[in-house]
Amino acid sequence: MKPSFLKGFLTHLILILVCFLSLLPLLWLTSTAFKGANENIFAYPPILLPESPTFKNFSEVLKYVPILGYILNSFIVAGVTVVLNVVLSALAAYPLARMEFKGKKISFFLILSTIMVPFQAIMLPVYIITLKLGLSDTNGYIAGYLGMILPFAVNAFGIFLLRQAFISIPRELEESAFIDGCNVLQIWFKILLPLILPQITVLAIFTFIGCWGEFLWPSIVLTKEALFTLPVGINNMSGVFASNYRLVAAGSIISIIPIIVFFVSLQKYFIKGSSEGAVKG
């Protein structure tokens, strides 16, 4: 047996085992969601295949919990946050990549340094500012949505990613557009943005997943169940169903489906964007 073959075999075997261990919690969650009331979900060793698979848990969740409303709220919050992140990050990244102005490098490194600051460290002042601006659901649904969206409307990661993408584009394209009579905004929107679509997709995916799974901030800023996002609503389910883990698991599976669909639909752009334009500069 050749050493190269043995090395490749062991590498793939380790990767398969790590992948299986990573998927094990998801497999257990899926199995629990399909198990009937007579099956032991805490059996040892774990039984991943339900004896009598049933969709009753999903129907119970949809019947007694407004989970579709939670999903709609999550889509509104995540969708608007993605749009704002892409637009604002691209607007901030363009001058940092293409324009020369005093304090450019210092501004970029100051923006980049905010990545090291966890949101929990600034959560209290952000919450106070949110209340003083009236961005809470006590002032209406729109104010409640804005209170969840605006603190995450732009971040340093997005600015950094799109800046590196802009740097990778030859300047000759902009010079040609200037000669043809385009202004800076037209060049940014009609020429540069289409060229960095893969990197924009990467930013959109990361932002969507982060917003979709955000629990801490919505649980703090929200007071009305009508505006609950999925993570907050699923956490509330444990109290509604007196810790009926089958129903909680069913609700969790429902909440995962949109993320999987979103990622799979943009997968080819994600793979392309994660390997292009993010290392140059």
MOGIKA-V913206 format. One record per pair of residues at least 24 apart in sequence whose ideal C-beta (glycine too) atoms are under 6 Angstrom apart, sorted by the first residue. I is the first residue (numbers start at 0). J is the second residue. Records with the same first field share a line. If there is no record, write none. Layout:
I->J ; J
This chain:
28->248 ; 251
31->245 ; 248
32->56 ; 248 ; 249 ; 252
40->244
56->245 ; 246 ; 249
57->249
59->246
60->246 ; 249 ; 250
64->236
66->250
69->227 ; 229 ; 232
72->226 ; 228
73->211 ; 228 ; 229
76->147 ; 148 ; 210 ; 228
77->207 ; 210 ; 211
79->148
80->148 ; 151 ; 210
81->203 ; 206 ; 207
83->152
84->153 ; 157 ; 206
85->199
87->153
88->153 ; 157 ; 158 ; 161
89->161
91->158
92->158 ; 161 ; 162 ; 165
93->165 ; 187
95->162
96->162 ; 165 ; 166
110->155 ; 158
111->155 ; 159
113->155
114->155
125->150
136->221 ; 222 ; 223 ; 226
143->226
146->220
147->217
157->202
160->198 ; 202
163->276 ; 277 ; 280
164->195 ; 198 ; 276
166->279 ; 280
167->276 ; 279
168->194
197->268 ; 271 ; 272 ; 275
198->272 ; 276
200->265 ; 268 ; 269 ; 272
201->269 ; 272 ; 273
204->265 ; 269
207->261
208->258
211->258
229->254
